[in-house]
Amino acid sequence: MTPMLEATGTSAGPRIPPRRTPPTWLVVALACAGQFLVVLDVSVVNVALPSMRTDLGLSAQGLQWVVNAYAIAFAGFMLLGGRAGDLYGRKRMFLVGLGVFTLASLGGGLAQEGWQLLVARAAQGLGAAVLAPSTLTILTAAVPEGAARARAIATWTAVGAGGGAAGGLVGGVLVDGLSWRWVLLINVPIGAVVLVGAALWLTEGRGGERRRPDLPGALLVTVGLATLAYGISQTESAGWTATATLLPLAAGLVLLALFLLVETRTKAPLMPLGLLRLRSVASANVAMLVSGSAMFSMWFFMTLYAQNVLGYSPLEAGLALVPSSLAVVLGSKAAPRFMPVIGARNVAVIGTVVAAVGFGWQSTMTADGGYLTTIMIPGVLMMLGAGTAGTPLASLAISGAAPGDAGLVSGLINTSRTMGGSLGLAVMSTIAAARAGGEGAGPEALTDGYALVFRTGAVVLAAAALMMWAWLPSGKPSGEAVERG
């Protein structure tokens, strides 16, 4: 009778069935959708910049800050976003970040003044900083370490790279067919759909105990990086020795030094400096920072070259970069096939060398260049190399961290790529303007400025390849311990 009584007792009252674990492919798809939106918005505005300038009366420096306001807020708060995901839940931060990003996109699309657009772009960057680290940690938590995780990371890298690459085409279609406002407004319905899917199907997870986030550290690093980027941008109009340049450069460096000091003294640092003693984490992030400083500017200057020199419409400029978009996805998906064979370090080095060759080729551009030789082939080489190098660098950085630091390291690798790109864009814009002669430059002068940017990028990438060869740990990150220096 006892078994019957127990059975009867357990059946009394409503039973709540355990929540089913969502299929892995669905988790990967939602994570990649979030990453796609984040990276798409780094590049989608590029083809819309001339239209934004005309409509809102932005200066050349203001136009650069349409890109940089997003990138600096994105990079500056991403460490905090990654740590918040570890402490308070990756799903929760995914939803919060995507919500802020979507609302800011609506504000930017409705902006009536230049300053309103810049504020909205900074708010988008803040939302992206909370969202982006969670995309990678949600994915790696759902896929066991090994070849399957390497393929999942490759998909995440390809989608992210593809988002950056597709920005030109998407932006061109929207600007030509509707208006520049839709490069921001398009995020609203897409963000709403992903929000609903994430709320329904993602499961919560965190990698560490609850504790107070390091807000002083987050503010110091963000304001420090923003001030540094502003100082670099001032060189375009004031020169390197002017007070207007030297003061923000010095202030930015002081703030970053204070950030490092705070991190050594706080009980729960935003950036535990001990992580940088891991060879895989330190080398992969420095490699991403240096290579990103060149690769990030490719879309910006290729779009300006196509429209301002060759006379392409926004849609034509976007279509011109479609082969590059496909190349970056191909490189990202091909990298995991070679990593177990020749090692992650070698794949990263080869990809960076291929990109450097593309940058060198692009630097031979002329004011009357043909599509095949001055846009398509060099663009394919640049982005094939970028996609090939990105996957092994992300894999090395993530595999070198403890599970409780996964969100932080994810935020760090994204920060390195984006902040390198933002500072690189500020420097490259100064280089281009100095060579071209500033406002009112003709096609020949603009071409000279753009060509110098790509020549500089080729040198930076060649140096990055040598650094990767000497510093990145050898071996295969998929399923194996990464060497620690």
C-alpha positions as CSV (number, residue, x, y, z in Angstrom):
1,M,0.0,0.0,0.0
2,T,2.8,2.4,0.6
3,P,3.9,2.8,-3.0
4,M,0.2,3.5,-3.9
5,L,-0.1,6.1,-1.1
6,E,3.1,7.8,-2.3
7,A,2.0,7.8,-5.8
8,T,-1.4,9.3,-4.8
9,G,0.4,12.0,-2.7
10,T,2.7,13.0,-5.4
11,S,-0.1,13.4,-7.9
12,A,-2.1,15.8,-5.7
13,G,-2.1,19.4,-7.0
14,P,-0.9,20.7,-10.3
15,R,2.4,19.5,-11.6
16,I,4.7,22.1,-13.3
17,P,6.7,20.4,-16.0
18,P,10.4,21.2,-16.0
19,R,11.3,23.7,-18.6
20,R,12.8,22.1,-21.7
21,T,16.4,23.0,-22.6
22,P,16.2,24.9,-25.9
23,P,18.0,23.2,-28.8
24,T,21.6,24.3,-29.2
25,W,21.0,25.6,-32.7
26,L,18.4,28.0,-31.4
27,V,20.7,29.3,-28.7
28,V,23.5,29.8,-31.2
29,A,21.0,31.6,-33.6
30,L,19.8,34.0,-30.9
31,A,23.3,34.8,-29.8
32,C,24.5,35.3,-33.3
33,A,21.5,37.6,-34.1
34,G,22.4,39.8,-31.2
35,Q,26.0,39.9,-32.3
36,F,24.9,40.7,-35.9
37,L,22.9,43.7,-34.8
38,V,25.8,45.0,-32.7
39,V,28.4,44.8,-35.4
40,L,26.1,45.8,-38.2
41,D,25.6,49.2,-36.5
42,V,29.4,49.8,-36.5
43,S,29.4,49.9,-40.3
44,V,25.8,50.4,-41.5
45,V,26.0,54.2,-41.1
46,N,29.1,54.5,-43.3
47,V,27.2,54.8,-46.6
48,A,24.6,57.1,-44.9
49,L,27.3,59.6,-43.7
50,P,27.0,62.0,-46.7
51,S,23.2,62.1,-46.4
52,M,23.4,62.6,-42.6
53,R,25.8,65.5,-43.1
54,T,23.6,67.2,-45.6
55,D,20.4,66.7,-43.6
56,L,21.7,67.6,-40.1
57,G,24.5,70.0,-41.1
58,L,27.3,68.0,-39.5
59,S,31.0,69.0,-39.9
60,A,33.6,66.6,-41.1
61,Q,34.7,66.0,-37.5
62,G,31.1,65.6,-36.4
63,L,30.7,63.0,-39.1
64,Q,33.6,61.0,-37.8
65,W,32.0,61.1,-34.3
66,V,28.8,59.5,-35.7
67,V,31.0,56.4,-35.9
68,N,33.2,57.1,-32.9
69,A,30.4,57.9,-30.4
70,Y,29.1,54.4,-30.9
71,A,32.5,52.7,-31.0
72,I,33.9,54.4,-27.9
73,A,30.8,53.8,-25.7
74,F,30.7,50.3,-27.0
75,A,34.4,49.6,-26.2
76,G,34.5,51.6,-23.0
77,F,31.6,49.9,-21.2
78,M,32.1,46.4,-22.6
79,L,34.3,45.2,-19.8
80,L,31.5,46.3,-17.4
81,G,28.9,44.6,-19.6
82,G,30.9,41.3,-19.6
83,R,31.4,41.3,-15.9
84,A,27.7,42.1,-15.3
85,G,26.8,39.1,-17.3
86,D,29.0,36.9,-15.1
87,L,27.6,38.3,-11.9
88,Y,23.9,39.0,-12.7
89,G,23.1,36.6,-15.5
90,R,23.9,36.4,-19.1
91,K,20.3,36.2,-20.3
92,R,19.3,39.2,-18.2
93,M,22.2,41.3,-19.6
94,F,21.4,40.1,-23.1
95,L,17.8,41.4,-22.7
96,V,18.8,44.7,-21.0
97,G,21.5,45.4,-23.6
98,L,19.2,44.6,-26.5
99,G,16.4,46.7,-25.0
100,V,18.6,49.8,-24.6
101,F,20.1,49.3,-28.1
102,T,16.7,49.1,-29.7
103,L,15.3,52.2,-27.9
104,A,18.5,54.2,-28.8
105,S,18.1,53.1,-32.4
106,L,14.6,54.6,-32.4
107,G,15.9,57.8,-30.9
108,G,18.7,58.1,-33.5
109,G,16.3,57.5,-36.4
110,L,14.1,60.3,-35.2
111,A,16.9,62.8,-34.4
112,Q,16.4,66.3,-35.7
113,E,19.8,67.8,-34.7
114,G,23.3,66.6,-35.0
115,W,23.8,66.4,-31.2
116,Q,20.7,64.3,-30.8
117,L,22.1,61.8,-33.3
118,L,25.4,61.7,-31.4
119,V,23.7,61.1,-28.1
120,A,21.6,58.3,-29.6
121,R,24.7,56.7,-31.1
122,A,26.5,56.8,-27.7
123,A,23.4,55.2,-26.1
124,Q,23.4,52.5,-28.8
125,G,27.0,51.8,-28.0
126,L,26.2,51.5,-24.3
127,G,23.4,48.9,-25.1
128,A,25.8,47.1,-27.4
129,A,28.4,46.9,-24.7
130,V,26.0,45.1,-22.3
131,L,24.7,42.9,-25.1
132,A,27.8,41.8,-27.0
133,P,29.8,39.9,-24.2
134,S,26.6,37.9,-23.4
135,T,26.3,36.7,-27.0
136,L,29.6,34.9,-26.8
137,T,29.3,33.5,-23.3
138,I,25.7,32.3,-23.9
139,L,27.0,30.5,-27.0
140,T,30.1,28.9,-25.3
141,A,27.9,27.8,-22.3
142,A,25.5,26.0,-24.7
143,V,28.2,24.2,-26.7
144,P,30.7,21.8,-25.0
145,E,34.4,22.6,-25.5
146,G,36.0,20.9,-28.5
147,A,35.5,20.9,-32.2
148,A,31.8,21.8,-31.9
149,R,32.6,24.9,-29.9
150,A,35.2,25.9,-32.4
151,R,32.6,25.7,-35.1
152,A,30.1,27.7,-33.0
153,I,32.7,30.4,-32.3
154,A,33.5,30.4,-36.1
155,T,29.8,31.0,-36.8
156,W,29.6,33.8,-34.2
157,T,32.8,35.4,-35.8
158,A,31.4,35.0,-39.3
159,V,28.1,36.5,-38.4
160,G,29.8,39.4,-36.6
161,A,32.2,40.0,-39.5
162,G,29.3,39.5,-41.9
163,G,27.4,42.2,-40.0
164,G,30.2,44.6,-40.4
165,A,30.5,43.7,-44.1
166,A,26.8,43.7,-44.8
167,G,26.4,47.1,-43.3
168,G,27.5,48.8,-46.6
169,L,24.9,46.9,-48.6
170,V,22.1,47.2,-46.1
171,G,22.8,50.9,-45.6
172,G,22.9,51.5,-49.3
173,V,19.6,49.9,-49.9
174,L,17.9,51.8,-47.1
175,V,19.4,55.2,-47.9
176,D,18.6,54.9,-51.6
177,G,15.2,53.4,-51.1
178,L,14.0,55.3,-48.0
179,S,16.3,57.6,-46.2
180,W,19.4,57.6,-43.9
181,R,17.1,57.4,-40.9
182,W,16.2,53.8,-41.7
183,V,19.8,52.6,-41.2
184,L,18.9,53.1,-37.5
185,L,15.1,52.5,-37.5
186,I,15.6,49.1,-39.1
187,N,17.0,47.9,-35.8
188,V,13.7,48.5,-34.0
189,P,11.5,45.6,-35.5
190,I,14.5,43.2,-35.6
191,G,15.5,44.0,-32.0
192,A,11.9,43.4,-30.9
193,V,11.8,40.0,-32.5
194,V,15.1,38.9,-31.0
195,L,14.0,40.2,-27.6
196,V,10.9,38.1,-27.7
197,G,12.8,35.0,-28.8
198,A,15.5,35.5,-26.1
199,A,12.9,36.0,-23.4
200,L,11.1,32.8,-24.4
201,W,14.0,30.4,-25.2
202,L,17.2,31.4,-23.5
203,T,18.0,30.0,-20.1
204,E,19.7,32.0,-17.4
205,G,23.3,31.4,-16.3
206,R,26.0,33.3,-14.5
207,G,29.7,32.6,-13.8
208,G,30.4,34.2,-10.5
209,E,28.9,35.3,-7.2
210,R,26.9,38.5,-6.9
211,R,28.9,41.5,-5.9
212,R,29.0,45.2,-6.6
213,P,30.1,46.1,-10.1
214,D,33.2,48.3,-10.5
215,L,31.5,51.5,-11.7
216,P,34.5,53.8,-10.9
217,G,36.7,51.6,-13.1
218,A,34.1,51.5,-15.9
219,L,33.8,55.3,-15.9
220,L,37.5,55.9,-15.8
221,V,38.3,53.6,-18.7
222,T,35.4,54.9,-20.8
223,V,36.1,58.6,-20.2
224,G,39.8,57.9,-20.6
225,L,39.4,56.2,-24.0
226,A,36.9,58.8,-25.2
227,T,39.2,61.7,-24.2
228,L,42.1,60.0,-25.9
229,A,40.2,59.5,-29.1
230,Y,39.0,63.1,-29.0
231,G,42.6,64.3,-28.7
232,I,43.6,62.2,-31.7
233,S,40.7,63.6,-33.7
234,Q,41.8,67.2,-32.9
235,T,45.0,66.7,-34.8
236,E,43.1,66.9,-38.0
237,S,42.2,70.6,-37.5
238,A,44.7,71.8,-34.8
239,G,47.9,69.6,-35.4
240,W,49.8,67.4,-33.0
241,T,51.5,70.1,-31.0
242,A,48.5,72.4,-30.3
243,T,47.1,72.7,-26.8
244,A,43.7,71.6,-28.1
245,T,45.4,68.3,-29.0
246,L,47.9,67.8,-26.2
247,L,45.5,68.5,-23.3
248,P,43.0,65.8,-24.1
249,L,45.7,63.3,-25.0
250,A,47.4,63.9,-21.7
251,A,44.1,63.8,-19.8
252,G,43.2,60.5,-21.5
253,L,46.5,58.9,-20.5
254,V,46.1,60.1,-16.9
255,L,42.6,58.7,-16.7
256,L,43.7,55.4,-18.1
257,A,46.6,55.3,-15.6
258,L,44.1,56.0,-12.8
259,F,41.9,53.1,-14.1
260,L,44.9,50.8,-13.7
261,L,45.6,52.1,-10.2
262,V,41.9,51.6,-9.2
263,E,42.0,48.1,-10.5
264,T,44.9,47.1,-8.3
265,R,43.1,48.4,-5.2
266,T,39.4,47.5,-5.5
267,K,38.1,44.2,-4.1
268,A,36.1,43.4,-7.2
269,P,38.0,44.9,-10.1
270,L,36.4,45.4,-13.5
271,M,39.6,44.2,-15.1
272,P,41.5,41.7,-12.9
273,L,45.1,42.5,-14.0
274,G,46.1,39.0,-13.2
275,L,44.2,37.9,-16.3
276,L,46.8,39.7,-18.5
277,R,49.4,37.3,-17.1
278,L,47.8,34.6,-19.1
279,R,49.7,34.5,-22.3
280,S,46.8,33.5,-24.4
281,V,44.6,36.3,-23.1
282,A,47.2,39.0,-23.3
283,S,48.6,38.2,-26.7
284,A,45.2,37.6,-28.4
285,N,43.9,40.9,-27.1
286,V,46.9,42.9,-28.1
287,A,46.8,41.2,-31.5
288,M,43.1,42.1,-31.9
289,L,43.8,45.7,-30.8
290,V,46.6,46.3,-33.3
291,S,45.0,44.5,-36.2
292,G,41.6,46.1,-35.5
293,S,43.1,49.6,-35.7
294,A,43.7,49.0,-39.4
295,M,40.9,46.7,-40.4
296,F,38.1,48.7,-38.8
297,S,38.8,51.7,-41.0
298,M,38.6,49.7,-44.2
299,W,34.8,50.0,-44.6
300,F,34.8,53.7,-43.7
301,F,37.4,54.7,-46.3
302,M,36.3,52.2,-49.0
303,T,32.8,53.7,-48.8
304,L,34.0,57.3,-48.9
305,Y,36.3,56.4,-51.8
306,A,33.5,54.8,-53.8
307,Q,31.1,57.7,-53.2
308,N,33.3,60.8,-53.0
309,V,35.8,59.9,-55.7
310,L,34.3,57.3,-58.0
311,G,30.8,58.8,-57.8
312,Y,28.9,55.7,-56.7
313,S,25.4,56.1,-55.1
314,P,24.9,54.7,-51.6
315,L,23.3,51.6,-53.1
316,E,26.1,51.1,-55.7
317,A,28.7,51.5,-52.9
318,G,27.0,48.9,-50.8
319,L,26.8,46.5,-53.8
320,A,30.4,47.1,-54.6
321,L,31.4,45.6,-51.2
322,V,29.3,42.5,-51.4
323,P,32.3,40.3,-52.5
324,S,34.2,41.6,-49.5
325,S,31.2,40.7,-47.3
326,L,31.2,37.1,-48.6
327,A,35.0,36.9,-48.2
328,V,34.9,37.7,-44.5
329,V,32.3,35.1,-43.9
330,L,34.2,32.5,-45.9
331,G,37.4,33.3,-44.0
332,S,35.7,33.0,-40.6
333,K,34.1,29.6,-41.5
334,A,37.3,28.2,-43.0
335,A,39.5,29.0,-40.1
336,P,38.3,26.2,-37.8
337,R,39.1,23.6,-40.5
338,F,42.8,24.7,-40.5
339,M,43.2,25.3,-36.7
340,P,43.5,21.6,-35.7
341,V,45.9,21.0,-38.6
342,I,48.4,23.9,-38.4
343,G,47.5,25.5,-35.1
344,A,45.6,28.7,-34.2
345,R,48.6,30.9,-34.2
346,N,49.6,30.0,-37.8
347,V,46.0,30.6,-39.0
348,A,45.9,34.0,-37.3
349,V,49.3,35.0,-38.9
350,I,48.3,33.8,-42.4
351,G,45.0,35.6,-42.2
352,T,46.8,38.9,-41.1
353,V,49.4,38.6,-43.9
354,V,46.6,38.1,-46.5
355,A,44.8,41.2,-45.2
356,A,48.1,43.2,-45.3
357,V,48.5,42.2,-49.0
358,G,45.0,43.5,-49.6
359,F,45.7,46.8,-47.9
360,G,48.9,47.2,-49.9
361,W,47.0,46.6,-53.1
362,Q,44.3,49.0,-52.1
363,S,46.9,51.7,-51.5
364,T,47.6,51.8,-55.3
365,M,44.1,53.2,-55.9
366,T,43.6,56.1,-58.4
367,A,40.9,58.7,-58.9
368,D,39.7,57.0,-62.0
369,G,40.2,53.4,-60.9
370,G,38.2,50.5,-62.2
371,Y,35.9,48.4,-59.9
372,L,37.8,45.1,-60.3
373,T,41.2,46.2,-59.4
374,T,40.6,49.1,-57.0
375,I,37.7,47.8,-55.0
376,M,36.8,44.1,-55.5
377,I,40.0,42.2,-55.5
378,P,41.8,44.2,-52.7
379,G,38.6,44.3,-50.7
380,V,38.2,40.5,-50.9
381,L,41.9,40.0,-49.8
382,M,41.5,42.4,-46.9
383,M,38.3,40.8,-45.6
384,L,39.3,37.2,-46.3
385,G,42.3,37.8,-44.1
386,A,40.3,39.6,-41.4
387,G,37.8,36.7,-41.2
388,T,40.5,34.1,-41.1
389,A,42.4,35.8,-38.3
390,G,39.5,36.7,-36.1
391,T,38.3,33.2,-35.2
392,P,41.6,31.8,-33.8
393,L,42.2,35.0,-31.8
394,A,38.8,34.8,-30.2
395,S,39.2,31.1,-29.5
396,L,42.7,31.5,-27.9
397,A,41.4,34.3,-25.6
398,I,38.3,32.5,-24.4
399,S,40.0,29.1,-23.9
400,G,42.6,30.7,-21.6
401,A,40.1,31.9,-19.0
402,A,38.3,30.3,-16.1
403,P,34.5,29.8,-16.5
404,G,33.8,32.5,-14.0
405,D,35.7,35.0,-16.1
406,A,34.2,34.0,-19.5
407,G,32.0,37.1,-19.8
408,L,34.8,39.4,-18.8
409,V,37.2,37.8,-21.3
410,S,34.5,38.0,-24.0
411,G,34.0,41.6,-23.2
412,L,37.8,42.2,-23.3
413,I,38.3,40.7,-26.7
414,N,35.4,42.7,-28.1
415,T,36.8,45.8,-26.4
416,S,40.2,45.3,-27.9
417,R,38.8,44.9,-31.4
418,T,36.4,47.9,-31.1
419,M,38.7,50.3,-29.2
420,G,41.6,49.5,-31.5
421,G,39.2,50.3,-34.4
422,S,38.0,53.5,-32.9
423,L,41.4,54.9,-32.1
424,G,42.7,53.6,-35.4
425,L,39.9,55.4,-37.2
426,A,40.7,58.7,-35.4
427,V,44.4,58.4,-36.4
428,M,43.6,57.3,-40.0
429,S,41.1,60.1,-40.5
430,T,43.8,62.6,-39.4
431,I,46.3,61.0,-41.8
432,A,43.8,61.2,-44.7
433,A,42.8,64.8,-44.0
434,A,46.4,65.9,-43.7
435,R,47.4,64.4,-47.0
436,A,44.2,65.5,-48.8
437,G,44.3,69.1,-47.5
438,G,41.1,69.2,-45.5
439,E,37.7,70.5,-46.6
440,G,37.0,71.1,-50.3
441,A,39.7,68.6,-51.5
442,G,39.2,67.3,-55.0
443,P,39.1,63.7,-56.2
444,E,42.8,63.4,-56.8
445,A,43.7,64.9,-53.3
446,L,41.1,62.7,-51.6
447,T,42.5,59.6,-53.4
448,D,46.0,60.5,-52.1
449,G,44.7,60.7,-48.6
450,Y,42.8,57.4,-48.7
451,A,45.8,55.7,-50.4
452,L,48.1,56.8,-47.5
453,V,45.6,55.3,-45.0
454,F,45.7,51.9,-46.7
455,R,49.5,52.1,-47.0
456,T,49.7,52.8,-43.3
457,G,47.3,49.9,-42.6
458,A,49.4,47.5,-44.5
459,V,52.5,48.4,-42.4
460,V,50.4,48.0,-39.2
461,L,49.1,44.6,-40.2
462,A,52.6,43.4,-41.2
463,A,53.8,44.4,-37.7
464,A,50.8,42.7,-36.2
465,A,51.6,39.4,-38.0
466,L,55.2,39.4,-36.7
467,M,53.9,40.1,-33.2
468,M,51.4,37.2,-33.4
469,W,54.1,34.8,-34.6
470,A,56.4,35.7,-31.7
471,W,53.8,36.0,-28.9
472,L,50.7,34.0,-29.5
473,P,50.9,30.5,-27.9
474,S,51.4,27.7,-30.3
475,G,49.0,24.7,-30.2
476,K,45.3,24.2,-30.8
477,P,42.7,25.9,-28.6
478,S,39.8,23.5,-29.5
479,G,39.5,21.1,-26.6
480,E,43.1,21.6,-25.4
481,A,44.6,23.7,-22.6
482,V,46.1,26.9,-24.0
483,E,49.7,27.5,-23.1
484,R,50.1,30.1,-20.3
485,G,53.2,32.3,-20.3
